[in-house]
């Protein structure tokens, strides 16, 4: 990380989905920072708000989603206040996104080269030949031969298509890349190759990454810090090594205990009992309380605030009780 000033500041952001049955609060009062050159991981069960927050950062939400409160500052510029033209310049130039199942997002009837060139020409005043040469360089950068510029997506393997999407995300050398489950549906060997290449590119270009995944073991290898989300809230945030080796929040403990380790002795995996709450009917207290073995009466009455607990922040009444007893 090259600076003490955050590249991205998310402050008290909430996102609602408007439905016929009421508003579903998918992101609930989330605040976090991403530093220049940092990789921040964001983990949690499906439906916890990870992808919704990612879309909010680039102001990509449309109906029925609504960013109902908060601010998102990129280099101290308010993304949510940008005009359509400002947003067009911001996206891909300064913050790009690799979408979930991105390898299936390529246009099947347009060549790989045309899709890369289209992004470059939309944002840069360069000739077609210059854009094409840049596209060849990008493919080579992600480990694909430049001759594949004339290939169609169906002529590439899943791993190669994923690399193409990453190349497009890198096309304008943004300072932040948002990666939403970038290796979903890939086998572990290809996943490892892509993540190794991504790490090398990050070292070369110095961009920051918001890395969203269910895979805590993979996230622990590439992320500087990890944030854990549950029912739309950020419930714990800290250094990767701290989160994975000694989690504080009961939900984080459950997530870590449910993932097998490649190294070390075999241990019995434990799932988290119960199911996440409906976003249309969130409990008045802690959303995790019905599934938590450490719950007490206060957990049913009041939602805990994010507070400093040792080397990280967490939102848990049980932690407050433990610390007050010391």
Secondary structure as UniProt FT lines:
FT   STRAND          6..19
FT   TURN            20..21
FT   STRAND          22..35
FT   TURN            36..37
FT   STRAND          39..43
FT   TURN            46..47
FT   HELIX           50..57
FT   TURN            58..59
FT   TURN            63..64
FT   STRAND          65..74
FT   TURN            75..76
FT   STRAND          77..78
FT   HELIX           79..81
FT   HELIX           84..90
FT   TURN            92..94
FT   STRAND          95..98
FT   TURN            100..101
FT   HELIX           102..104
FT   TURN            108..109
FT   HELIX           112..123
FT   HELIX           128..141
FT   TURN            142..143
FT   HELIX           146..150
FT   HELIX           153..155
FT   HELIX           158..170
FT   TURN            171..172
FT   STRAND          176..180
FT   TURN            182..185
FT   HELIX           188..205
FT   STRAND          208..212
FT   HELIX           216..222
FT   STRAND          225..230
FT   TURN            231..232
FT   STRAND          233..239
FT   HELIX           240..245
FT   HELIX           250..257
FT   TURN            279..280
FT   TURN            287..288
FT   HELIX           289..291
FT   TURN            293..294
FT   HELIX           297..301
FT   STRAND          307..309
FT   TURN            310..311
FT   STRAND          312..314
FT   HELIX           317..325
//
